[in-house]
Amino acid sequence: MRLTTRMGAMPSPPATTHSRLRFTARQLADAGYTASQLTKGVSVEYSADGSPYKPVAWTVDGSGSAVLDFPARAWVPDKPVEANEDLRLSASWELPSAGFLRGAFSTLADDGRQVLGQEQEFHFEHDFVPASTRHSFYGRDAAGVLWQYKEGAYPEYGGHYYTPRTRVGGGWQTYDLLTKVSTLGVQGNGDLVGRDRSGVLWYYRGSGDGNAPFLSRSRVGGGWQVYDTLLGGGDVTGDGRADLLARDRAGTLWLYKGTGNPGAPFSSRTRVGGGWNTYTVIAGGTDLTGDGRPDLVARDHDGVLWLYRGTGRASAPFADRTRVGGGWNTYTALTSPGDLSGIGRGGSLLARDHDGRLWICFATGKADAPFGPRLEIGDGWNTYNTLI
């Protein structure tokens, strides 16, 4: 896009100015974005009067506005001048297609005075989601065979939410608990752990091959029979490595930080907190609230679903819970595989009901109402005893 500045339009133009593009917190919310989504998902390059493009960094001010400040330029006194400033914007595939985003482009003097201003409007749309960012999920049947389902293409435009299943392999009945550690991708990225019936935990590293998604297993260690739930939390601690959560039979939740070392993938455990035995199902490991941090959802014995927002801090990885709603005891399995929209809308939650129907709830990016209306996307899913 091109922005034109005319210093001759002012009776006494300042000697030096710089340009600013600002989106207020209200403008972001009205468009369906957060400041974090915009600043992480959109890169901007700047050129003045045909000069080479250079990247410009976002800032977020105290009011929650997303701001771009461009380089200063000098003006010749008493000489009308017109300048062209060009912006080149690139949006990542993780940025959701939200509404029209309105902001203000201003020309500011050295003392901060606004000397020119105009409104700008943006709209980011996805044409498709490349394979490198699409997700997959898995089902284990009663015979111990693990099956892979890959995110489909254009489900909102007549496509399918997942592709026909492909066989990963047999022998997976040896595990009484299976969970992803990190989000699983269609290209064989993402890791998995399984606990066998003797309490030994085994680690399956992603292979990078979508047709054979896991490498041979490696032994993590014994003693894991003290836990009744294992859950891949995603990068709970904000250090760039996926972490593992475990609930013991007394209801205490423990955090095992990821190390990035496949030979010893987890650090010693640290205590998250007690009282987690109030929940019959815990799921998560993906960003459901649009702030870039993985979240958890947990269903209690009354069928109420609760949201725990991720904080990115190892010492206190989750904020206080907020109520999502009741009626979730109709489901026999919940899992959060990441986005399955085909167009990069954000996170999602898969839910299987008692009749074997599979439902998808897309994340809204809003903590007070994290899911939109459910959509039925398949039946016959009672064939699986585990969904990952």
C-alpha positions in Angstrom: 0.0 0.0 0.0 1.1 3.6 -0.6 0.7 6.5 1.8 1.2 10.0 0.5 2.4 12.9 2.7 2.2 16.5 1.5 4.1 18.9 3.7 3.0 21.8 1.4 -0.5 21.4 2.9 0.6 23.1 6.1 1.4 26.8 6.5 4.6 26.1 8.6 5.7 22.5 8.3 8.1 21.1 10.9 11.7 20.4 10.0 11.5 16.7 10.8 8.5 14.3 11.0 7.9 10.6 11.3 4.9 8.5 10.4 2.9 6.2 12.6 0.3 3.6 12.0 -1.8 2.8 15.1 -4.6 0.4 15.8 -6.4 0.9 19.1 -7.5 -1.9 21.3 -11.1 -1.2 20.5 -10.4 -1.2 16.7 -8.6 -4.5 17.1 -11.4 -6.0 19.1 -14.1 -4.8 16.6 -12.2 -6.6 13.8 -11.8 -9.8 15.8 -8.1 -9.6 16.5 -5.9 -9.2 19.6 -2.8 -7.0 19.7 -0.8 -10.2 20.2 -2.3 -11.9 17.1 -1.6 -8.8 15.0 2.0 -8.1 16.1 3.0 -11.8 15.9 1.1 -12.6 12.7 1.8 -9.6 10.5 5.2 -8.5 9.4 5.7 -5.0 7.9 8.4 -3.5 5.6 8.7 0.2 4.9 10.1 2.2 1.9 10.2 5.9 1.4 10.5 7.4 -2.1 11.6 4.2 -3.7 14.3 3.3 -1.1 14.9 -0.4 -0.3 12.3 -2.0 1.9 13.3 -2.5 5.6 11.4 -4.3 8.3 9.6 -2.3 11.0 8.9 -3.7 14.5 5.6 -3.5 16.2 5.1 -2.2 19.7 2.1 -2.4 22.0 1.5 0.6 24.1 0.0 0.9 27.6 -3.6 1.2 26.2 -3.3 -2.1 24.3 -2.9 -0.4 20.9 -0.7 -1.9 18.2 1.7 0.7 16.8 4.2 1.0 14.0 6.6 3.9 14.0 8.4 4.6 10.8 11.8 6.3 10.3 12.1 10.1 10.6 12.6 12.3 7.6 13.7 15.9 7.2 11.9 18.6 5.2 13.3 21.7 3.4 11.8 24.8 5.1 9.2 26.8 3.0 9.3 24.4 0.2 6.2 22.4 -0.6 7.1 18.7 -0.8 5.1 15.5 -1.6 6.5 12.2 -0.3 5.5 8.6 -1.0 5.8 6.0 1.8 5.1 2.4 0.9 4.3 -0.5 3.2 4.5 -4.2 2.4 2.6 -6.4 4.8 2.8 -10.2 5.1 0.3 -12.2 7.2 1.2 -15.6 8.6 -1.1 -18.5 8.2 -1.8 -18.6 12.0 -3.5 -15.2 11.7 -7.3 -15.8 11.5 -9.4 -14.2 8.8 -11.3 -11.7 10.9 -13.1 -8.5 10.0 -12.0 -5.2 8.5 -9.3 -3.6 10.6 -9.4 0.1 10.7 -6.5 2.2 12.0 -5.0 5.7 11.8 -2.0 6.8 9.8 -0.5 10.0 11.3 2.4 12.3 10.5 4.0 13.5 13.8 6.4 16.3 14.5 9.4 15.9 16.8 7.4 17.1 19.7 4.7 14.5 19.2 2.2 16.8 17.6 0.0 15.3 14.9 0.4 17.4 11.8 -1.4 15.2 9.3 -3.7 12.1 9.6 -5.9 9.8 7.7 -7.8 6.5 8.3 -6.6 3.3 6.8 -8.5 0.0 6.4 -7.1 -3.6 6.1 -8.6 -7.0 5.6 -6.5 -10.2 5.8 -7.8 -13.3 4.0 -6.5 -16.8 3.6 -6.5 -18.4 0.2 -5.4 -21.8 1.6 -3.4 -23.2 4.4 -0.1 -24.8 3.3 0.6 -28.4 4.3 3.4 -27.2 6.7 0.8 -25.6 9.0 -2.0 -28.1 8.8 -2.8 -30.4 11.7 -3.6 -34.1 12.2 -5.3 -36.2 14.9 -5.3 -39.9 15.7 -7.6 -42.7 16.8 -6.6 -46.0 18.4 -9.0 -48.9 17.8 -9.8 -51.9 20.0 -7.2 -54.0 18.1 -4.5 -51.6 19.0 -4.1 -50.1 15.5 -3.3 -46.4 15.4 -5.0 -44.4 12.5 -4.2 -40.9 11.3 -6.6 -38.3 10.1 -5.2 -35.2 8.4 -6.8 -31.8 8.2 -8.8 -31.4 5.1 -8.7 -28.6 2.5 -11.4 -25.8 2.4 -14.0 -27.5 4.7 -15.9 -24.2 4.9 -16.2 -24.1 1.2 -17.5 -27.6 0.5 -14.5 -29.6 1.5 -13.9 -32.0 4.4 -12.6 -31.3 7.9 -10.3 -34.4 7.6 -9.0 -36.8 5.0 -9.8 -40.5 4.9 -7.8 -42.3 7.6 -4.4 -44.0 7.0 -2.9 -46.8 9.1 0.1 -45.8 11.2 0.7 -49.3 12.7 -0.4 -51.9 15.2 0.6 -52.9 18.7 -0.5 -49.7 20.3 -2.7 -51.6 22.8 0.4 -52.0 24.9 -0.3 -48.5 26.2 -3.0 -47.6 28.8 -2.4 -43.9 28.3 -1.5 -42.1 25.0 -1.1 -38.3 24.4 0.4 -35.9 22.1 3.2 -33.8 23.6 3.0 -31.0 20.9 0.5 -30.3 18.2 0.6 -33.0 15.5 1.0 -31.9 11.9 0.2 -33.6 8.6 3.9 -33.7 7.7 4.9 -35.9 10.6 5.8 -33.1 12.9 4.9 -33.3 16.6 5.7 -35.8 19.3 3.8 -38.5 21.2 4.2 -40.4 24.5 2.6 -43.6 25.7 2.6 -45.3 29.1 2.7 -49.1 29.2 0.9 -51.2 31.8 4.1 -51.6 33.8 4.3 -47.8 34.3 7.1 -47.2 31.8 6.8 -44.0 29.7 7.9 -44.2 26.0 8.6 -41.2 23.7 7.8 -41.1 20.0 9.5 -38.3 18.2 7.9 -36.9 15.1 9.6 -38.2 11.9 8.9 -35.3 9.5 7.3 -37.9 7.2 3.5 -37.6 7.0 3.2 -41.2 5.8 5.2 -42.6 8.7 4.8 -39.9 11.3 6.8 -41.3 14.3 10.3 -42.5 14.8 11.1 -45.6 16.8 10.2 -45.2 20.5 12.7 -44.4 23.2 12.4 -45.1 26.9 11.8 -42.2 29.2 11.6 -44.0 32.5 9.5 -46.0 34.9 7.2 -45.1 37.8 4.6 -43.3 35.7 1.8 -45.6 37.0 1.3 -43.0 39.8 -0.6 -40.9 37.2 -4.2 -41.4 36.0 -3.9 -38.6 33.3 -1.2 -37.5 31.0 -1.6 -34.5 28.8 0.6 -32.7 26.3 0.4 -29.1 27.4 2.2 -27.5 24.4 4.7 -24.9 25.3 3.3 -24.1 28.7 6.4 -22.3 30.0 7.1 -20.1 27.0 10.6 -21.4 26.4 9.9 -22.7 22.9 9.7 -26.4 23.9 6.6 -28.6 24.4 5.8 -29.7 28.0 4.0 -32.6 29.5 1.4 -32.4 32.3 0.5 -35.3 34.6 -2.2 -35.7 37.2 -1.6 -38.1 40.1 -4.3 -40.1 41.8 -4.5 -37.6 44.7 -5.6 -34.9 42.2 -2.3 -33.0 42.0 -1.2 -31.7 38.6 2.5 -31.8 37.8 4.5 -30.1 35.1 7.4 -31.8 33.2 9.2 -29.1 31.2 10.4 -30.1 27.8 14.1 -30.2 27.3 14.4 -30.3 23.5 16.6 -33.4 24.0 15.0 -36.6 22.5 17.2 -38.8 24.7 15.9 -37.1 27.9 12.8 -35.2 26.8 11.6 -33.9 30.2 13.0 -32.2 33.2 12.1 -33.2 36.8 8.5 -32.5 37.7 7.3 -29.3 39.4 3.9 -29.0 41.2 1.2 -27.0 39.5 -1.5 -27.4 42.1 -4.1 -29.7 43.8 -7.8 -30.4 43.3 -7.6 -31.5 39.7 -9.4 -34.8 40.6 -12.7 -32.9 40.3 -12.3 -33.3 36.5 -13.2 -36.4 34.5 -11.4 -35.1 31.3 -8.6 -32.6 30.7 -7.7 -31.5 27.2 -5.7 -28.8 25.6 -2.2 -27.9 24.5 -3.3 -25.4 21.9 -4.2 -21.7 21.9 -7.9 -21.3 22.4 -8.0 -17.6 23.4 -5.9 -16.0 20.7 -3.1 -14.7 23.0 -0.4 -17.1 21.6 -0.2 -19.3 24.7 -1.6 -22.8 25.0 -4.7 -23.3 27.2 -6.5 -26.1 28.9 -10.1 -27.1 29.2 -11.4 -29.5 31.9 -14.8 -31.1 32.4 -16.0 -31.7 36.0 -18.2 -34.5 37.3 -21.4 -32.3 36.7 -20.6 -31.9 33.0 -19.4 -28.3 33.3 -16.5 -27.3 31.1 -13.9 -24.9 32.5 -11.1 -22.9 30.7 -7.6 -22.4 32.1 -5.8 -19.8 30.2 -2.1 -20.3 29.7 0.2 -17.7 31.2 3.5 -18.7 29.7 5.1 -18.8 33.2 6.5 -22.1 34.5 5.9 -21.0 38.2 2.2 -20.5 37.6 1.4 -21.9 34.1 -2.4 -21.3 34.2 -4.7 -18.5 35.3 -7.7 -19.0 37.5 -10.4 -21.0 35.7 -13.4 -19.5 34.0 -16.7 -21.3 33.3 -17.4 -22.2 29.6 -20.8 -23.9 30.1 -22.7 -27.0 31.1 -23.9 -30.1 29.3 -20.5 -31.5 28.3 -21.1 -34.8 30.0 -22.8 -35.9 26.7 -19.2 -36.5 25.4 -17.1 -39.5 25.9 -13.9 -38.0 24.6 -12.4 -34.5 24.1 -9.2 -33.6 22.4 -7.7 -30.3 21.1 -5.7 -31.0 17.9 -5.2 -27.4 16.8 -6.9 -25.7 13.9 -8.9 -28.0 11.5 -10.7 -25.3 9.6 -8.5 -25.4 6.5 -8.3 -21.6 6.5 -6.4 -20.9 9.7 -9.1 -19.8 12.0 -7.4 -20.7 15.2 -7.7 -23.6 17.7 -10.5 -26.2 17.9 -11.9 -28.9 20.2 -13.0 -32.3 19.0 -15.8 -34.0 21.0 -17.2 -37.5 20.6 -20.7 -38.1 21.9 -22.2 -41.4 23.3 -23.6 -42.3 19.9 -20.2 -42.1 18.3 -20.8 -38.8 16.5 -17.8 -36.5 16.2 -18.3 -32.8 16.7 -16.0 -29.8 16.2 -16.0 -26.6 18.2 -13.9 -23.8 16.7 -12.1 -21.4 19.1 -13.3 -17.8 18.9 -10.2 -16.2 20.5 -12.3 -14.8 23.3 -11.7 -16.1 26.8 -15.3 -15.3 28.0 -16.8 -17.4 25.1 -14.0 -19.5 23.8 -16.0 -21.7 21.4 -18.5 -21.1 18.6 -21.5 -23.4 17.9 -20.6 -27.1 17.5 -20.6 -28.7 14.1 -21.1 -32.5 13.4 -18.3 -33.7 11.2 -18.6 -37.5 11.3 -20.1 -40.7 12.9 -18.9 -44.2 13.8 -16.2 -42.9 16.1 -17.0 -45.3 18.8 -14.7 -47.7 17.1 -11.8 -45.9 18.9 -10.9 -46.2 22.6 -8.6 -43.3 22.4 -8.6 -40.0 20.4 -5.4 -38.0 20.3 
